[in-house]
Amino acid sequence: MDLSDRKKQILQMIVEGYIRTAEPVGSRSISKNSELNLSAATIRNEMGDLEEMGLIEQPHASAGRKPSNLGYRVYVDSLMSSYKMTASEMRELQRAMELKAKRLEDIARSISHAFSSVTHMPTVASLPGSDEVYMQGTPNILRFPEYSDVGKAREILEFLLDMSSMRNVLDLLGGEGNTKVVIGDEALIPQLKDASVILSRYSAGANIAGVIGVIAPTRVDYSEIVSKLEYFTERLSKVLEKEFIDN
């Protein structure tokens, strides 16, 4: 999608502002808190164009804008900055990776618990060489205001606890690439129309391979989760290589 640099900057600010606050972002907020040096009226015109392009939405007549699923896709594909993990975050992930499981059959449960405990996100992982999956941190989905509605919360919880559905979620990674972000309707799964799935592959040797996935509302910090998941799976692969291949 062909966007001017100005529109890219405004879209990025709307996405990141909405991720941070869960509140629609207004033109006045952007004009005050950016280095664009544009009037609120000019920003409103640009926001109108972005809305016509289907990249942002206006929830209420007097409200600011929030990203659409397409807006999130453009952000993830071309506007998202790389998240820089702190030394303490790296240490926390490394500690979580000290697998207590000594059998390959227990790895999926162990790693899904480990990553969920660090990120406080619902995390699903597949068992190497099997179609079995393990889900950890399911109640964490309720900390997001998007699931404050009882009916919506019940629907997503029932979905997360259905292991056949979780197998379908992990299959979204497909056969190419090591990391994938699936946003809303892209999953073609009705229960995920307002959610995103971030998936990453781990492997060791020729016979050990699996997938870890995080499920969250579309208003998730994609940069942070992608960075942490890739860091985790990369180092997990080395741990598994040492534990189960070298020995």
C-alpha positions as CSV (number, residue, x, y, z in Angstrom):
1,M,0.0,0.0,0.0
2,D,1.4,3.3,-1.1
3,L,1.5,5.8,1.8
4,S,3.3,9.1,2.1
5,D,5.9,9.4,4.9
6,R,3.5,11.7,6.8
7,K,0.7,9.2,6.6
8,K,3.0,6.4,7.8
9,Q,4.1,8.5,10.8
10,I,0.5,9.3,11.7
11,L,-0.6,5.7,11.3
12,Q,2.3,4.5,13.5
13,M,1.4,7.0,16.2
14,I,-2.2,5.9,16.2
15,V,-1.3,2.2,16.4
16,E,1.3,2.7,19.1
17,G,-0.9,5.1,21.1
18,Y,-3.9,2.8,21.0
19,I,-1.7,-0.2,22.0
20,R,-0.4,1.7,24.9
21,T,-3.7,3.3,26.2
22,A,-6.6,1.2,24.8
23,E,-8.1,4.6,24.0
24,P,-8.7,6.0,20.5
25,V,-6.1,8.6,19.4
26,G,-7.1,12.1,18.5
27,S,-5.6,14.6,16.1
28,R,-4.9,17.1,19.0
29,S,-3.0,14.4,20.9
30,I,-0.8,13.7,17.9
31,S,-0.1,17.4,17.2
32,K,0.9,17.9,20.8
33,N,3.0,14.8,21.3
34,S,4.9,14.5,18.0
35,E,7.6,16.3,16.1
36,L,5.5,16.4,12.9
37,N,4.9,20.2,13.4
38,L,1.5,19.9,11.8
39,S,-1.8,21.5,12.9
40,A,-4.6,19.4,14.4
41,A,-6.6,20.3,11.3
42,T,-4.0,19.0,8.9
43,I,-3.6,15.8,10.9
44,R,-7.4,15.3,10.8
45,N,-7.3,15.5,7.0
46,E,-4.6,12.9,6.9
47,M,-6.6,10.7,9.4
48,G,-9.6,11.1,7.1
49,D,-7.5,9.7,4.2
50,L,-6.3,6.8,6.4
51,E,-9.8,6.0,7.3
52,E,-10.9,6.0,3.7
53,M,-8.1,3.6,3.0
54,G,-9.4,1.2,5.7
55,L,-6.4,1.6,7.9
56,I,-8.0,3.3,10.9
57,E,-11.5,3.4,12.4
58,Q,-13.5,6.0,14.3
59,P,-15.5,4.1,17.1
60,H,-17.7,7.1,17.9
61,A,-18.5,10.3,16.1
62,S,-16.6,12.5,18.7
63,A,-13.8,10.0,19.4
64,G,-10.3,9.7,18.0
65,R,-9.2,6.8,15.8
66,K,-8.0,3.3,16.4
67,P,-6.3,0.9,14.0
68,S,-8.3,-1.5,11.9
69,N,-6.9,-5.0,11.4
70,L,-5.5,-3.8,8.0
71,G,-3.9,-0.9,9.9
72,Y,-2.2,-3.4,12.3
73,R,-1.0,-5.4,9.3
74,V,0.6,-2.5,7.6
75,Y,2.2,-1.5,10.9
76,V,3.6,-5.0,11.6
77,D,4.9,-5.4,8.0
78,S,6.5,-2.0,7.5
79,L,6.3,0.4,10.4
80,M,7.0,-1.5,13.6
81,S,10.3,-0.7,15.3
82,S,12.5,-3.5,16.7
83,Y,11.9,-4.0,20.4
84,K,15.1,-3.8,22.4
85,M,15.0,-6.2,25.3
86,T,16.7,-5.1,28.6
87,A,19.3,-7.3,30.3
88,S,16.8,-8.2,33.0
89,E,14.3,-9.3,30.4
90,M,16.9,-11.5,28.8
91,R,17.9,-13.0,32.1
92,E,14.2,-13.7,33.0
93,L,13.7,-15.5,29.7
94,Q,16.9,-17.5,30.2
95,R,15.9,-18.5,33.7
96,A,12.5,-19.6,32.4
97,M,14.2,-21.7,29.8
98,E,16.0,-23.8,32.4
99,L,13.8,-26.7,31.6
100,K,12.7,-28.9,34.4
101,A,11.4,-31.5,31.9
102,K,13.9,-34.3,31.3
103,R,11.7,-36.2,28.9
104,L,10.9,-34.9,25.4
105,E,7.2,-35.7,26.1
106,D,7.1,-33.0,28.8
107,I,8.8,-30.2,26.8
108,A,5.7,-28.6,25.3
109,R,4.1,-28.2,28.7
110,S,7.3,-26.9,30.2
111,I,8.0,-24.3,27.5
112,S,4.4,-23.0,27.3
113,H,4.4,-22.5,31.0
114,A,7.8,-20.8,30.9
115,F,7.0,-18.3,28.2
116,S,3.5,-17.5,29.7
117,S,5.0,-16.9,33.1
118,V,7.4,-14.3,31.7
119,T,5.0,-12.5,29.3
120,H,1.7,-13.0,31.1
121,M,0.1,-14.0,27.9
122,P,-1.9,-17.1,26.9
123,T,0.7,-19.4,25.4
124,V,0.3,-22.6,23.4
125,A,3.0,-25.0,22.4
126,S,3.2,-28.2,20.4
127,L,4.8,-31.4,21.5
128,P,7.8,-32.4,19.2
129,G,6.9,-35.2,16.8
130,S,3.2,-35.2,17.9
131,D,0.0,-33.3,17.3
132,E,-0.5,-32.9,21.1
133,V,-0.6,-29.3,22.3
134,Y,-0.4,-27.6,25.7
135,M,-1.9,-24.3,26.8
136,Q,-0.7,-22.2,29.7
137,G,-1.8,-18.8,31.0
138,T,-5.3,-18.9,29.7
139,P,-6.8,-16.6,32.4
140,N,-4.3,-13.9,31.4
141,I,-6.5,-13.0,28.5
142,L,-9.0,-11.5,31.0
143,R,-6.5,-8.8,32.0
144,F,-7.2,-7.0,28.7
145,P,-10.1,-4.6,28.7
146,E,-11.3,-6.0,25.4
147,Y,-12.6,-9.0,27.3
148,S,-14.4,-7.2,30.1
149,D,-17.7,-8.3,28.5
150,V,-18.8,-11.5,30.2
151,G,-20.0,-13.1,26.9
152,K,-16.9,-12.2,25.0
153,A,-14.7,-13.5,27.8
154,R,-16.6,-16.8,28.0
155,E,-16.3,-17.3,24.3
156,I,-12.5,-16.7,24.2
157,L,-11.9,-18.8,27.3
158,E,-13.8,-21.8,25.8
159,F,-11.9,-21.4,22.6
160,L,-8.5,-21.3,24.4
161,L,-9.4,-24.4,26.4
162,D,-10.3,-26.5,23.3
163,M,-7.1,-28.3,22.3
164,S,-8.4,-29.2,18.8
165,S,-8.8,-25.4,18.2
166,M,-5.3,-24.8,19.6
167,R,-3.9,-27.3,17.0
168,N,-5.5,-25.3,14.3
169,V,-4.0,-22.1,15.7
170,L,-0.5,-23.6,15.7
171,D,-1.0,-24.8,12.1
172,L,-1.4,-21.1,11.0
173,L,2.5,-20.9,11.0
174,G,2.5,-23.2,7.9
175,G,5.7,-24.7,6.5
176,E,7.6,-21.5,5.6
177,G,9.4,-19.1,7.9
178,N,10.2,-19.2,11.6
179,T,7.9,-16.5,12.9
180,K,4.5,-15.3,11.8
181,V,1.9,-12.7,13.0
182,V,-1.7,-13.5,12.1
183,I,-4.1,-10.7,12.7
184,G,-7.9,-11.0,13.2
185,D,-9.8,-12.4,10.2
186,E,-6.5,-13.6,8.5
187,A,-6.8,-16.7,10.8
188,L,-10.2,-17.6,9.2
189,I,-11.2,-18.6,12.7
190,P,-14.4,-16.8,14.0
191,Q,-13.3,-16.7,17.6
192,L,-10.1,-14.9,16.6
193,K,-11.6,-12.1,14.5
194,D,-10.6,-9.5,17.2
195,A,-7.4,-11.3,18.3
196,S,-3.9,-11.8,17.0
197,V,-1.7,-14.9,17.0
198,I,2.1,-14.6,17.1
199,L,3.9,-17.9,16.3
200,S,7.5,-19.0,16.3
201,R,9.2,-22.3,15.5
202,Y,11.8,-24.2,17.6
203,S,13.9,-27.2,16.5
204,A,16.9,-29.3,17.4
205,G,18.4,-31.8,15.1
206,A,16.4,-33.6,12.5
207,N,13.6,-35.0,14.7
208,I,12.8,-32.4,17.3
209,A,10.6,-29.5,16.1
210,G,7.6,-27.6,17.5
211,V,5.8,-24.3,17.6
212,I,5.1,-21.8,20.3
213,G,2.2,-19.3,19.9
214,V,0.9,-16.3,21.9
215,I,-2.8,-15.4,21.6
216,A,-3.9,-11.8,22.5
217,P,-6.2,-9.0,21.4
218,T,-5.2,-7.2,18.2
219,R,-4.2,-4.4,20.6
220,V,-1.0,-6.2,21.7
221,D,2.6,-4.9,21.6
222,Y,3.7,-6.8,18.5
223,S,7.2,-5.6,18.6
224,E,7.8,-6.7,22.2
225,I,6.1,-10.1,21.8
226,V,7.8,-10.9,18.5
227,S,11.3,-10.0,19.9
228,K,10.8,-12.1,23.1
229,L,9.3,-15.0,21.2
230,E,12.1,-15.1,18.7
231,Y,14.7,-14.8,21.5
232,F,13.1,-17.6,23.4
233,T,12.7,-20.0,20.6
234,E,16.3,-19.4,19.3
235,R,17.8,-20.1,22.6
236,L,15.4,-22.9,23.4
237,S,16.5,-24.7,20.2
238,K,20.1,-24.5,21.5
239,V,19.1,-25.9,24.9
240,L,17.2,-28.8,23.3
241,E,20.1,-29.5,21.0
242,K,22.4,-29.8,24.0
243,E,19.9,-31.7,26.2
244,F,18.6,-34.2,23.7
245,I,20.9,-34.3,20.7
246,D,24.5,-33.9,22.0
247,N,23.8,-36.4,24.9
